[in-house]
Amino acid sequence: MSASAAAVASPALRFSSATPPQAHLSRPLRRRLASVRCSLAAAPGVQAPPELVDSILSKVKGTDRGVLLPKDGHQEVADFALQLGKYCIDEPVKSPLIFGEWEVVYCSVPTSPGGLYRTPLGRLVFKTDDMIQVVEAPDTVRNKVSFSIFGLEGAVSLKGKLNVLDSKWIQVIFEAPELKVGSLGFQYGGESEVKLEITYIDEKIRLGKGSRGSLFVFRRRG
């Protein structure tokens, strides 16, 4: 699930100084107050409207983690993520909210979480059941993709070490993945690395943007 460690817009609020002060004074009072309210609502750390969180989850529900969404549907998800990013807390990588069990419910690039198992051919052979990421204190990440194939249950698991790069970016270095199908299990390949920017997080969801631009939506489990 390379996306798991895989993270939109900066939550920083900027005010233009190009407009002369007198221009602001000449505006109607109602318009100025509306502008102030809008700016405050987008300030970092202010709680996001619950309906905005519900909207992005509703949009990705039943889409096989984004695979079934049309192009305009992906754009709507990106727009919701952009709005939620304005409410991101400061230094989300340092928040205890990142710990816990998360389900990948959306990725803008189907093969980012799950790799070859999520390609068009891979989806024909492997029926994905769950895509889970567990972040454990202080710095352990466990990704697991559960699937079924020809009546057998299987899973691909990765264990990684989380490194904080700055206030919003994390890096995860994964050990070689382990594949289990039925009673058989073995490791293959080698280490891998992913980088993810946390663009929004709360008690319910986490949004991430990968270093190559992939957008992820994680929903907290439990």
Buried (B, 14 or more C-beta within 10 A) or exposed (E): BBBBBBBBBEBEEEEEEEEEEEEEEEEEEEEEEEEEEEEEEBEBEBEBEEEBBEBBBEBBEEBEBBEEBEEEBBEBBBBBBBBBBBBBBEEBBEEEBBEBBBBBBBBBBBBBBBBEBBBEEBBEEBEBEEBBBBBEEEEBBBBBBBBBEEEEEBBBBBBBEBBEEEEBBBBBBBBEBBBBBEEEEEEEEEEBEBBBBBBBBBEBBBBBBBBEEBBBBBBBEE
